[in-house]
C-alpha cells in the first residue's frame, strides 16, 4: 500500500527556509504573501488494511519522520484505484 | 489563495535520503518496501483565480522551487471551502 506523509513546521514555529523562498519568489515578481517549506515522504508499505497502514504511518512519523516538538504531520493513503 | 507544491525526485533518480529513511524504518521494525523523500512548499498567493494561480505556481516551480532535471512537481490548490 502506498501512502504519503506530509511534514510541515508547526504554526508559530519560525521557518527561515520558507521566508527565504517567499522573498526569492517576490524578487522574481510573483505575488506571494508567504511561503512555508516542509517535507514529504512517499512510503510503500507491506500492509493491506488502510486503517492499519495509517496507524503504522502515524507511529513512523512520531518515531522518525517528524519532530513532534516543531513539526506537524498528515497522512494520505493512496486509493488502490 | 493558498496552494501547496509537492516536489519529488523523478522516477529513476537515485534518492539516497529516501533509501536511508527506508532502511531506518525497517530497522525499527516497520514493513516498509521503499521510501522516497521530497519537499513541499505551502504558498499564499495574492491571486483569486484558481487557473491563474496554478499557472503562476507552475512557473514558480520551474523557476525556483524544483529542479526540473531531477524533480517532478504537482500543484494542489486549496478550495476556499
Backbone of each chain as nested JSON, in Angstrom:
{
  "chains": [
    {"id": "A", "residues": [
      {"number": 1, "name": "UNK", "atoms": {"N": [0.843, -1.2, 0.0], "CA": [0.0, 0.0, 0.0], "C": [0.881, 1.254, 0.0]}},
      {"number": 2, "name": "UNK", "atoms": {"N": [0.532, 2.179, -0.891], "CA": [1.322, 3.399, -0.988], "C": [0.682, 4.511, -0.164]}},
      {"number": 3, "name": "UNK", "atoms": {"N": [1.516, 5.332, 0.441], "CA": [1.0, 6.44, 1.242], "C": [2.028, 7.558, 1.243]}},
      {"number": 4, "name": "UNK", "atoms": {"N": [1.566, 8.748, 1.578], "CA": [2.462, 9.898, 1.669], "C": [2.287, 10.562, 3.029]}},
      {"number": 5, "name": "UNK", "atoms": {"N": [3.408, 10.853, 3.675], "CA": [3.372, 11.618, 4.921], "C": [3.847, 13.037, 4.599]}},
      {"number": 6, "name": "UNK", "atoms": {"N": [3.013, 14.016, 4.945], "CA": [3.351, 15.422, 4.713], "C": [3.761, 16.04, 6.045]}},
      {"number": 7, "name": "UNK", "atoms": {"N": [4.949, 16.632, 6.086], "CA": [5.501, 17.148, 7.336], "C": [5.726, 18.646, 7.176]}},
      {"number": 8, "name": "UNK", "atoms": {"N": [5.142, 19.401, 8.108], "CA": [5.218, 20.868, 7.991], "C": [5.678, 21.466, 9.314]}},
      {"number": 9, "name": "UNK", "atoms": {"N": [6.374, 22.604, 9.26], "CA": [6.672, 23.298, 10.515], "C": [5.353, 23.724, 11.173]}},
      {"number": 10, "name": "UNK", "atoms": {"N": [5.245, 23.523, 12.493], "CA": [4.014, 23.916, 13.19], "C": [3.796, 25.415, 13.073]}},
      {"number": 11, "name": "UNK", "atoms": {"N": [2.526, 25.808, 13.155], "CA": [2.228, 27.242, 13.171], "C": [2.95, 27.898, 14.339]}},
      {"number": 12, "name": "UNK", "atoms": {"N": [3.52, 29.047, 14.095], "CA": [4.208, 29.762, 15.169], "C": [5.681, 29.413, 15.242]}},
      {"number": 13, "name": "UNK", "atoms": {"N": [6.068, 28.307, 14.584], "CA": [7.488, 27.938, 14.547], "C": [8.147, 28.69, 13.389]}},
      {"number": 14, "name": "UNK", "atoms": {"N": [9.26, 29.318, 13.69], "CA": [9.996, 30.082, 12.677], "C": [10.425, 29.154, 11.534]}},
      {"number": 15, "name": "UNK", "atoms": {"N": [10.276, 29.633, 10.286], "CA": [10.656, 28.827, 9.128], "C": [11.538, 29.676, 8.217]}},
      {"number": 16, "name": "UNK", "atoms": {"N": [12.819, 29.787, 8.553], "CA": [13.708, 30.662, 7.774], "C": [13.804, 30.245, 6.306]}},
      {"number": 17, "name": "UNK", "atoms": {"N": [13.746, 28.936, 6.033], "CA": [13.809, 28.474, 4.65], "C": [12.585, 28.972, 3.876]}},
      {"number": 18, "name": "UNK", "atoms": {"N": [11.408, 28.886, 4.506], "CA": [10.192, 29.385, 3.874], "C": [10.265, 30.885, 3.63]}},
      {"number": 19, "name": "UNK", "atoms": {"N": [10.818, 31.609, 4.6], "CA": [10.942, 33.065, 4.436], "C": [11.859, 33.401, 3.265]}},
      {"number": 20, "name": "UNK", "atoms": {"N": [12.935, 32.643, 3.15], "CA": [13.873, 32.875, 2.041], "C": [13.209, 32.564, 0.699]}},
      {"number": 21, "name": "UNK", "atoms": {"N": [12.433, 31.478, 0.654], "CA": [11.74, 31.115, -0.585], "C": [10.718, 32.201, -0.943]}},
      {"number": 22, "name": "UNK", "atoms": {"N": [9.954, 32.672, 0.058], "CA": [8.964, 33.724, -0.195], "C": [9.631, 34.983, -0.725]}},
      {"number": 23, "name": "UNK", "atoms": {"N": [10.731, 35.358, -0.107], "CA": [11.453, 36.563, -0.53], "C": [11.986, 36.405, -1.958]}},
      {"number": 24, "name": "UNK", "atoms": {"N": [12.515, 35.226, -2.254], "CA": [13.052, 34.979, -3.6], "C": [11.938, 35.033, -4.643]}},
      {"number": 25, "name": "UNK", "atoms": {"N": [10.771, 34.472, -4.3], "CA": [9.651, 34.489, -5.259], "C": [9.17, 35.915, -5.498]}},
      {"number": 26, "name": "UNK", "atoms": {"N": [9.107, 36.731, -4.432], "CA": [8.702, 38.139, -4.6], "C": [9.72, 38.876, -5.474]}},
      {"number": 27, "name": "UNK", "atoms": {"N": [10.992, 38.586, -5.255], "CA": [12.044, 39.215, -6.073], "C": [11.872, 38.857, -7.552]}},
      {"number": 28, "name": "UNK", "atoms": {"N": [11.407, 37.631, -7.818], "CA": [11.173, 37.209, -9.199], "C": [9.87, 37.778, -9.767]}},
      {"number": 29, "name": "UNK", "atoms": {"N": [9.1, 38.492, -8.915], "CA": [7.905, 39.161, -9.409], "C": [6.595, 38.44, -9.129]}},
      {"number": 30, "name": "UNK", "atoms": {"N": [6.639, 37.384, -8.341], "CA": [5.407, 36.66, -8.024], "C": [4.723, 37.277, -6.8]}},
      {"number": 31, "name": "UNK", "atoms": {"N": [3.383, 37.332, -6.846], "CA": [2.598, 37.966, -5.78], "C": [2.377, 36.984, -4.638]}},
      {"number": 32, "name": "UNK", "atoms": {"N": [3.451, 36.706, -3.924], "CA": [3.414, 35.714, -2.852], "C": [3.404, 36.416, -1.496]}},
      {"number": 33, "name": "UNK", "atoms": {"N": [2.402, 36.107, -0.681], "CA": [2.315, 36.695, 0.659], "C": [3.226, 35.952, 1.628]}},
      {"number": 34, "name": "UNK", "atoms": {"N": [3.171, 34.626, 1.571], "CA": [4.046, 33.857, 2.456], "C": [4.296, 32.483, 1.865]}},
      {"number": 35, "name": "UNK", "atoms": {"N": [5.39, 31.885, 2.296], "CA": [5.729, 30.529, 1.868], "C": [6.277, 29.785, 3.084]}},
      {"number": 36, "name": "UNK", "atoms": {"N": [5.92, 28.511, 3.193], "CA": [6.439, 27.655, 4.258], "C": [6.95, 26.38, 3.596]}},
      {"number": 37, "name": "UNK", "atoms": {"N": [8.088, 25.917, 4.039], "CA": [8.693, 24.744, 3.413], "C": [8.617, 23.543, 4.355]}},
      {"number": 38, "name": "UNK", "atoms": {"N": [8.161, 22.43, 3.829], "CA": [8.103, 21.195, 4.608], "C": [8.67, 20.036, 3.812]}},
      {"number": 39, "name": "UNK", "atoms": {"N": [8.468, 18.827, 4.315], "CA": [8.968, 17.63, 3.638], "C": [7.8, 16.697, 3.325]}},
      {"number": 40, "name": "UNK", "atoms": {"N": [8.053, 15.789, 2.427], "CA": [7.093, 14.71, 2.206], "C": [7.87, 13.412, 2.088]}},
      {"number": 41, "name": "UNK", "atoms": {"N": [7.253, 12.34, 2.549], "CA": [7.853, 11.015, 2.414], "C": [6.811, 10.083, 1.791]}},
      {"number": 42, "name": "UNK", "atoms": {"N": [7.131, 9.562, 0.606], "CA": [6.294, 8.54, -0.028], "C": [6.749, 7.193, 0.505]}},
      {"number": 43, "name": "UNK", "atoms": {"N": [5.821, 6.437, 1.074], "CA": [6.176, 5.156, 1.676], "C": [5.384, 4.035, 1.004]}},
      {"number": 44, "name": "UNK", "atoms": {"N": [6.068, 2.948, 0.696], "CA": [5.414, 1.752, 0.185], "C": [5.436, 0.727, 1.308]}},
      {"number": 45, "name": "UNK", "atoms": {"N": [4.235, 0.345, 1.745], "CA": [4.075, -0.467, 2.955], "C": [3.564, -1.859, 2.627]}},
      {"number": 46, "name": "UNK", "atoms": {"N": [4.075, -2.867, 3.319], "CA": [3.531, -4.23, 3.159], "C": [2.359, -4.436, 4.107]}},
      {"number": 47, "name": "UNK", "atoms": {"N": [1.341, -3.614, 3.96], "CA": [0.147, -3.677, 4.812], "C": [-1.039, -3.476, 3.879]}},
      {"number": 48, "name": "UNK", "atoms": {"N": [-2.086, -4.293, 4.022], "CA": [-3.216, -4.194, 3.103], "C": [-4.382, -3.391, 3.668]}},
      {"number": 49, "name": "UNK", "atoms": {"N": [-4.473, -3.338, 5.0], "CA": [-5.609, -2.655, 5.618], "C": [-5.301, -1.159, 5.783]}},
      {"number": 50, "name": "UNK", "atoms": {"N": [-6.132, -0.283, 5.209], "CA": [-5.851, 1.163, 5.279], "C": [-5.757, 1.687, 6.715]}},
      {"number": 51, "name": "UNK", "atoms": {"N": [-6.607, 1.181, 7.612], "CA": [-6.588, 1.67, 8.997], "C": [-5.272, 1.281, 9.677]}},
      {"number": 52, "name": "UNK", "atoms": {"N": [-4.85, 0.033, 9.412], "CA": [-3.593, -0.46, 9.974], "C": [-2.414, 0.333, 9.408]}},
      {"number": 53, "name": "UNK", "atoms": {"N": [-2.485, 0.624, 8.089], "CA": [-1.421, 1.395, 7.449], "C": [-1.334, 2.792, 8.074]}},
      {"number": 54, "name": "UNK", "atoms": {"N": [-2.481, 3.412, 8.288], "CA": [-2.484, 4.765, 8.855], "C": [-1.884, 4.769, 10.258]}},
      {"number": 55, "name": "UNK", "atoms": {"N": [-2.217, 3.741, 11.033], "CA": [-1.672, 3.632, 12.384], "C": [-0.145, 3.47, 12.347]}},
      {"number": 56, "name": "UNK", "atoms": {"N": [0.321, 2.596, 11.446], "CA": [1.768, 2.379, 11.32], "C": [2.472, 3.663, 10.882]}},
      {"number": 57, "name": "UNK", "atoms": {"N": [1.852, 4.389, 9.958], "CA": [2.474, 5.617, 9.451], "C": [2.522, 6.705, 10.522]}},
      {"number": 58, "name": "UNK", "atoms": {"N": [1.489, 6.757, 11.373], "CA": [1.497, 7.733, 12.466], "C": [2.627, 7.399, 13.441]}},
      {"number": 59, "name": "UNK", "atoms": {"N": [2.814, 6.104, 13.709], "CA": [3.892, 5.676, 14.608], "C": [5.256, 6.006, 13.989]}},
      {"number": 60, "name": "UNK", "atoms": {"N": [5.424, 5.724, 12.687], "CA": [6.683, 6.056, 11.996], "C": [6.963, 7.554, 12.064]}},
      {"number": 61, "name": "UNK", "atoms": {"N": [5.907, 8.338, 11.889], "CA": [6.078, 9.791, 11.879], "C": [6.553, 10.273, 13.244]}},
      {"number": 62, "name": "UNK", "atoms": {"N": [5.929, 9.727, 14.298], "CA": [6.344, 10.121, 15.645], "C": [7.751, 9.629, 15.961]}},
      {"number": 63, "name": "UNK", "atoms": {"N": [8.071, 8.407, 15.499], "CA": [9.364, 7.788, 15.822], "C": [10.519, 8.401, 15.048]}},
      {"number": 64, "name": "UNK", "atoms": {"N": [10.285, 8.718, 13.768], "CA": [11.427, 9.01, 12.91], "C": [11.213, 10.142, 11.916]}},
      {"number": 65, "name": "UNK", "atoms": {"N": [10.041, 10.171, 11.269], "CA": [9.901, 11.062, 10.112], "C": [9.764, 12.529, 10.517]}},
      {"number": 66, "name": "UNK", "atoms": {"N": [9.05, 12.782, 11.597], "CA": [8.81, 14.172, 12.001], "C": [9.387, 14.428, 13.388]}},
      {"number": 67, "name": "UNK", "atoms": {"N": [9.613, 15.693, 13.687], "CA": [9.973, 16.097, 15.044], "C": [8.723, 16.72, 15.67]}},
      {"number": 68, "name": "UNK", "atoms": {"N": [8.018, 15.955, 16.523], "CA": [6.709, 16.409, 17.004], "C": [6.764, 17.714, 17.808]}},
      {"number": 69, "name": "UNK", "atoms": {"N": [7.955, 18.072, 18.281], "CA": [8.087, 19.337, 19.013], "C": [7.812, 20.527, 18.097]}},
      {"number": 70, "name": "UNK", "atoms": {"N": [8.288, 20.451, 16.869], "CA": [8.219, 21.619, 15.987], "C": [7.511, 21.35, 14.661]}},
      {"number": 71, "name": "UNK", "atoms": {"N": [7.133, 20.092, 14.43], "CA": [6.513, 19.767, 13.138], "C": [5.193, 19.033, 13.335]}},
      {"number": 72, "name": "UNK", "atoms": {"N": [4.265, 19.285, 12.418], "CA": [3.024, 18.514, 12.38], "C": [3.052, 17.629, 11.14]}},
      {"number": 73, "name": "UNK", "atoms": {"N": [2.305, 16.545, 11.186], "CA": [2.287, 15.682, 10.008], "C": [0.858, 15.278, 9.668]}},
      {"number": 74, "name": "UNK", "atoms": {"N": [0.624, 15.036, 8.377], "CA": [-0.65, 14.484, 7.921], "C": [-0.337, 13.293, 7.016]}},
      {"number": 75, "name": "UNK", "atoms": {"N": [-1.247, 12.318, 7.046], "CA": [-1.031, 11.064, 6.322], "C": [-2.07, 10.949, 5.223]}},
      {"number": 76, "name": "UNK", "atoms": {"N": [-1.62, 10.663, 4.004], "CA": [-2.532, 10.448, 2.885], "C": [-2.319, 9.053, 2.346]}},
      {"number": 77, "name": "UNK", "atoms": {"N": [-3.336, 8.2, 2.504], "CA": [-3.267, 6.849, 1.979], "C": [-3.744, 6.878, 0.537]}},
      {"number": 78, "name": "UNK", "atoms": {"N": [-2.968, 6.263, -0.363], "CA": [-3.352, 6.26, -1.774], "C": [-4.428, 5.19, -2.013]}},
      {"number": 79, "name": "UNK", "atoms": {"N": [-5.484, 5.569, -2.716], "CA": [-6.504, 4.588, -3.069], "C": [-5.933, 3.595, -4.066]}},
      {"number": 80, "name": "UNK", "atoms": {"N": [-6.43, 2.372, -3.99], "CA": [-5.973, 1.366, -4.947], "C": [-6.395, 1.712, -6.372]}},
      {"number": 81, "name": "UNK", "atoms": {"N": [-7.338, 2.64, -6.504], "CA": [-7.921, 2.963, -7.82], "C": [-6.859, 3.419, -8.806]}}
    ]},
    {"id": "B", "residues": [
      {"number": 1, "name": "UNK", "atoms": {"N": [-5.047, 33.223, -2.036], "CA": [-5.335, 31.82, -2.317], "C": [-4.17, 30.951, -1.835]}},
      {"number": 2, "name": "UNK", "atoms": {"N": [-4.525, 29.887, -1.116], "CA": [-3.478, 29.004, -0.598], "C": [-3.293, 27.804, -1.526]}},
      {"number": 3, "name": "UNK", "atoms": {"N": [-2.056, 27.377, -1.658], "CA": [-1.766, 26.224, -2.502], "C": [-0.531, 25.526, -1.957]}},
      {"number": 4, "name": "UNK", "atoms": {"N": [-0.36, 24.281, -2.388], "CA": [0.819, 23.511, -1.995], "C": [1.478, 22.929, -3.233]}},
      {"number": 5, "name": "UNK", "atoms": {"N": [2.788, 23.095, -3.317], "CA": [3.556, 22.462, -4.385], "C": [4.293, 21.267, -3.779]}},
      {"number": 6, "name": "UNK", "atoms": {"N": [4.08, 20.092, -4.372], "CA": [4.734, 18.873, -3.895], "C": [5.851, 18.537, -4.869]}},
      {"number": 7, "name": "UNK", "atoms": {"N": [7.059, 18.386, -4.368], "CA": [8.237, 18.176, -5.215], "C": [8.865, 16.834, -4.856]}},
      {"number": 8, "name": "UNK", "atoms": {"N": [9.03, 16.0, -5.873], "CA": [9.547, 14.642, -5.628], "C": [10.696, 14.342, -6.578]}},
      {"number": 9, "name": "UNK", "atoms": {"N": [11.644, 13.516, -6.151], "CA": [12.665, 13.054, -7.098], "C": [11.975, 12.257, -8.205]}},
      {"number": 10, "name": "UNK", "atoms": {"N": [12.38, 12.504, -9.457], "CA": [11.784, 11.772, -10.575], "C": [12.066, 10.283, -10.45]}},
      {"number": 11, "name": "UNK", "atoms": {"N": [11.164, 9.495, -11.034], "CA": [11.4, 8.046, -11.074], "C": [12.733, 7.764, -11.752]}},
      {"number": 12, "name": "UNK", "atoms": {"N": [13.496, 6.858, -11.204], "CA": [14.775, 6.512, -11.803], "C": [15.92, 7.348, -11.265]}},
      {"number": 13, "name": "UNK", "atoms": {"N": [15.583, 8.462, -10.601], "CA": [16.627, 9.289, -9.995], "C": [16.946, 8.717, -8.609]}},
      {"number": 14, "name": "UNK", "atoms": {"N": [18.221, 8.539, -8.345], "CA": [18.663, 7.991, -7.066], "C": [18.212, 8.906, -5.927]}},
      {"number": 15, "name": "UNK", "atoms": {"N": [17.718, 8.305, -4.84], "CA": [17.269, 9.098, -3.692], "C": [17.9, 8.534, -2.42]}},
      {"number": 16, "name": "UNK", "atoms": {"N": [19.161, 8.885, -2.166], "CA": [19.861, 8.291, -1.012], "C": [19.17, 8.607, 0.318]}},
      {"number": 17, "name": "UNK", "atoms": {"N": [18.555, 9.797, 0.415], "CA": [17.862, 10.145, 1.661], "C": [16.673, 9.201, 1.879]}},
      {"number": 18, "name": "UNK", "atoms": {"N": [15.934, 8.942, 0.797], "CA": [14.808, 8.01, 0.891], "C": [15.275, 6.611, 1.251]}},
      {"number": 19, "name": "UNK", "atoms": {"N": [16.392, 6.183, 0.661], "CA": [16.914, 4.851, 0.979], "C": [17.299, 4.755, 2.452]}},
      {"number": 20, "name": "UNK", "atoms": {"N": [17.902, 5.826, 2.967], "CA": [18.292, 5.84, 4.383], "C": [17.053, 5.798, 5.28]}},
      {"number": 21, "name": "UNK", "atoms": {"N": [16.019, 6.542, 4.903], "CA": [14.779, 6.55, 5.699], "C": [14.135, 5.166, 5.666]}},
      {"number": 22, "name": "UNK", "atoms": {"N": [14.083, 4.545, 4.475], "CA": [13.506, 3.21, 4.364], "C": [14.26, 2.207, 5.222]}},
      {"number": 23, "name": "UNK", "atoms": {"N": [15.58, 2.272, 5.17], "CA": [16.41, 1.357, 5.954], "C": [16.192, 1.571, 7.451]}},
      {"number": 24, "name": "UNK", "atoms": {"N": [16.116, 2.829, 7.856], "CA": [15.899, 3.141, 9.274], "C": [14.539, 2.632, 9.738]}},
      {"number": 25, "name": "UNK", "atoms": {"N": [13.525, 2.776, 8.887], "CA": [12.178, 2.311, 9.264], "C": [12.155, 0.792, 9.391]}},
      {"number": 26, "name": "UNK", "atoms": {"N": [12.842, 0.113, 8.471], "CA": [12.906, -1.358, 8.566], "C": [13.638, -1.78, 9.841]}},
      {"number": 27, "name": "UNK", "atoms": {"N": [14.694, -1.064, 10.183], "CA": [15.438, -1.363, 11.408], "C": [14.541, -1.202, 12.638]}},
      {"number": 28, "name": "UNK", "atoms": {"N": [13.623, -0.241, 12.566], "CA": [12.685, -0.027, 13.673], "C": [11.548, -1.054, 13.663]}},
      {"number": 29, "name": "UNK", "atoms": {"N": [11.514, -1.923, 12.645], "CA": [10.525, -2.993, 12.632], "C": [9.314, -2.735, 11.751]}},
      {"number": 30, "name": "UNK", "atoms": {"N": [9.318, -1.667, 10.968], "CA": [8.174, -1.384, 10.103], "C": [8.33, -2.1, 8.761]}},
      {"number": 31, "name": "UNK", "atoms": {"N": [7.202, -2.612, 8.246], "CA": [7.207, -3.384, 6.995], "C": [7.18, -2.433, 5.797]}},
      {"number": 32, "name": "UNK", "atoms": {"N": [8.301, -1.737, 5.581], "CA": [8.393, -0.729, 4.523], "C": [9.194, -1.296, 3.355]}},
      {"number": 33, "name": "UNK", "atoms": {"N": [8.605, -1.282, 2.168], "CA": [9.303, -1.757, 0.979], "C": [10.233, -0.681, 0.431]}},
      {"number": 34, "name": "UNK", "atoms": {"N": [9.722, 0.544, 0.353], "CA": [10.565, 1.631, -0.136], "C": [10.063, 2.96, 0.397]}},
      {"number": 35, "name": "UNK", "atoms": {"N": [10.969, 3.932, 0.441], "CA": [10.613, 5.284, 0.868], "C": [11.336, 6.257, -0.05]}},
      {"number": 36, "name": "UNK", "atoms": {"N": [10.66, 7.339, -0.415], "CA": [11.254, 8.396, -1.233], "C": [10.963, 9.709, -0.519]}},
      {"number": 37, "name": "UNK", "atoms": {"N": [11.957, 10.571, -0.454], "CA": [11.795, 11.828, 0.284], "C": [11.73, 12.996, -0.694]}},
      {"number": 38, "name": "UNK", "atoms": {"N": [10.757, 13.853, -0.508], "CA": [10.622, 15.058, -1.321], "C": [10.366, 16.276, -0.445]}},
      {"number": 39, "name": "UNK", "atoms": {"N": [10.003, 17.367, -1.081], "CA": [9.723, 18.608, -0.354], "C": [8.308, 19.056, -0.657]}},
      {"number": 40, "name": "UNK", "atoms": {"N": [7.81, 19.931, 0.216], "CA": [6.551, 20.607, -0.099], "C": [6.714, 22.077, 0.241]}},
      {"number": 41, "name": "UNK", "atoms": {"N": [6.028, 22.908, -0.521], "CA": [6.03, 24.351, -0.242], "C": [4.58, 24.816, -0.202]}},
      {"number": 42, "name": "UNK", "atoms": {"N": [4.16, 25.318, 0.962], "CA": [2.843, 25.953, 1.082], "C": [3.001, 27.41, 0.689]}},
      {"number": 43, "name": "UNK", "atoms": {"N": [2.204, 27.845, -0.279], "CA": [2.339, 29.215, -0.777], "C": [1.01, 29.943, -0.592]}},
      {"number": 44, "name": "UNK", "atoms": {"N": [1.083, 31.16, -0.097], "CA": [-0.088, 32.023, -0.018], "C": [0.066, 33.078, -1.106]}},
      {"number": 45, "name": "UNK", "atoms": {"N": [-0.884, 33.072, -2.053], "CA": [-0.767, 33.88, -3.275], "C": [-1.811, 34.991, -3.297]}},
      {"number": 46, "name": "UNK", "atoms": {"N": [-1.434, 36.154, -3.792], "CA": [-2.416, 37.235, -3.98], "C": [-3.059, 37.101, -5.359]}},
      {"number": 47, "name": "UNK", "atoms": {"N": [-3.709, 35.981, -5.588], "CA": [-4.363, 35.701, -6.869], "C": [-5.687, 35.031, -6.524]}},
      {"number": 48, "name": "UNK", "atoms": {"N": [-6.78, 35.45, -7.165], "CA": [-8.092, 34.908, -6.816], "C": [-8.548, 33.805, -7.76]}},
      {"number": 49, "name": "UNK", "atoms": {"N": [-8.038, 33.823, -8.981], "CA": [-8.488, 32.855, -9.97], "C": [-7.652, 31.57, -9.887]}},
      {"number": 50, "name": "UNK", "atoms": {"N": [-8.3, 30.412, -9.646], "CA": [-7.543, 29.161, -9.488], "C": [-6.671, 28.825, -10.696]}},
      {"number": 51, "name": "UNK", "atoms": {"N": [-7.175, 29.066, -11.916], "CA": [-6.388, 28.735, -13.113], "C": [-5.14, 29.609, -13.181]}},
      {"number": 52, "name": "UNK", "atoms": {"N": [-5.316, 30.885, -12.864], "CA": [-4.193, 31.825, -12.872], "C": [-3.184, 31.437, -11.783]}},
      {"number": 53, "name": "UNK", "atoms": {"N": [-3.71, 31.035, -10.629], "CA": [-2.832, 30.619, -9.529], "C": [-2.014, 29.394, -9.938]}},
      {"number": 54, "name": "UNK", "atoms": {"N": [-2.672, 28.441, -10.571], "CA": [-1.978, 27.216, -10.965], "C": [-0.863, 27.527, -11.975]}},
      {"number": 55, "name": "UNK", "atoms": {"N": [-1.17, 28.443, -12.9], "CA": [-0.177, 28.823, -13.894], "C": [1.029, 29.489, -13.22]}},
      {"number": 56, "name": "UNK", "atoms": {"N": [0.74, 30.4, -12.278], "CA": [1.829, 31.085, -11.568], "C": [2.663, 30.081, -10.773]}},
      {"number": 57, "name": "UNK", "atoms": {"N": [1.994, 29.113, -10.141], "CA": [2.717, 28.138, -9.324], "C": [3.586, 27.222, -10.18]}},
      {"number": 58, "name": "UNK", "atoms": {"N": [3.091, 26.874, -11.377], "CA": [3.903, 26.051, -12.28], "C": [5.151, 26.832, -12.693]}},
      {"number": 59, "name": "UNK", "atoms": {"N": [4.983, 28.127, -12.963], "CA": [6.133, 28.956, -13.339], "C": [7.121, 29.057, -12.173]}},
      {"number": 60, "name": "UNK", "atoms": {"N": [6.61, 29.285, -10.96], "CA": [7.48, 29.347, -9.77], "C": [8.252, 28.051, -9.586]}},
      {"number": 61, "name": "UNK", "atoms": {"N": [7.551, 26.922, -9.833], "CA": [8.188, 25.621, -9.63], "C": [9.333, 25.441, -10.605]}},
      {"number": 62, "name": "UNK", "atoms": {"N": [9.08, 25.831, -11.872], "CA": [10.142, 25.698, -12.884], "C": [11.297, 26.662, -12.595]}},
      {"number": 63, "name": "UNK", "atoms": {"N": [10.934, 27.888, -12.133], "CA": [11.951, 28.925, -11.923], "C": [12.798, 28.679, -10.682]}},
      {"number": 64, "name": "UNK", "atoms": {"N": [12.166, 28.2, -9.619], "CA": [12.852, 28.249, -8.329], "C": [12.622, 27.032, -7.441]}},
      {"number": 65, "name": "UNK", "atoms": {"N": [11.376, 26.552, -7.367], "CA": [11.063, 25.586, -6.315], "C": [11.613, 24.192, -6.607]}},
      {"number": 66, "name": "UNK", "atoms": {"N": [11.564, 23.787, -7.863], "CA": [12.012, 22.437, -8.221], "C": [13.175, 22.518, -9.192]}},
      {"number": 67, "name": "UNK", "atoms": {"N": [13.906, 21.441, -9.279], "CA": [14.936, 21.279, -10.31], "C": [14.362, 20.327, -11.368]}},
      {"number": 68, "name": "UNK", "atoms": {"N": [13.867, 20.877, -12.489], "CA": [13.132, 20.04, -13.452], "C": [13.968, 18.902, -14.039]}},
      {"number": 69, "name": "UNK", "atoms": {"N": [15.305, 19.004, -13.94], "CA": [16.15, 17.924, -14.432], "C": [15.934, 16.635, -13.631]}},
      {"number": 70, "name": "UNK", "atoms": {"N": [15.778, 16.781, -12.348], "CA": [15.743, 15.584, -11.495], "C": [14.487, 15.494, -10.621]}},
      {"number": 71, "name": "UNK", "atoms": {"N": [13.641, 16.537, -10.667], "CA": [12.466, 16.528, -9.794], "C": [11.189, 16.779, -10.595]}},
      {"number": 72, "name": "UNK", "atoms": {"N": [10.107, 16.151, -10.157], "CA": [8.796, 16.456, -10.725], "C": [7.996, 17.197, -9.655]}},
      {"number": 73, "name": "UNK", "atoms": {"N": [7.001, 17.969, -10.104], "CA": [6.19, 18.68, -9.102], "C": [4.712, 18.553, -9.439]}},
      {"number": 74, "name": "UNK", "atoms": {"N": [3.888, 18.584, -8.389], "CA": [2.437, 18.644, -8.571], "C": [1.913, 19.796, -7.728]}},
      {"number": 75, "name": "UNK", "atoms": {"N": [0.828, 20.401, -8.22], "CA": [0.278, 21.593, -7.576], "C": [-1.102, 21.269, -7.034]}},
      {"number": 76, "name": "UNK", "atoms": {"N": [-1.337, 21.597, -5.769], "CA": [-2.66, 21.405, -5.178], "C": [-3.181, 22.752, -4.713]}},
      {"number": 77, "name": "UNK", "atoms": {"N": [-4.263, 23.199, -5.36], "CA": [-4.878, 24.468, -4.967], "C": [-5.894, 24.164, -3.87]}},
      {"number": 78, "name": "UNK", "atoms": {"N": [-5.841, 24.93, -2.785], "CA": [-6.766, 24.692, -1.683], "C": [-8.121, 25.303, -2.012]}},
      {"number": 79, "name": "UNK", "atoms": {"N": [-9.184, 24.52, -1.811], "CA": [-10.522, 25.077, -2.017], "C": [-10.796, 26.121, -0.944]}},
      {"number": 80, "name": "UNK", "atoms": {"N": [-11.578, 27.095, -1.308], "CA": [-11.962, 28.108, -0.32], "C": [-12.817, 27.517, 0.791]}},
      {"number": 81, "name": "UNK", "atoms": {"N": [-13.352, 26.303, 0.54], "CA": [-14.308, 25.68, 1.476], "C": [-13.703, 25.524, 2.869]}}
    ]}
  ]
}
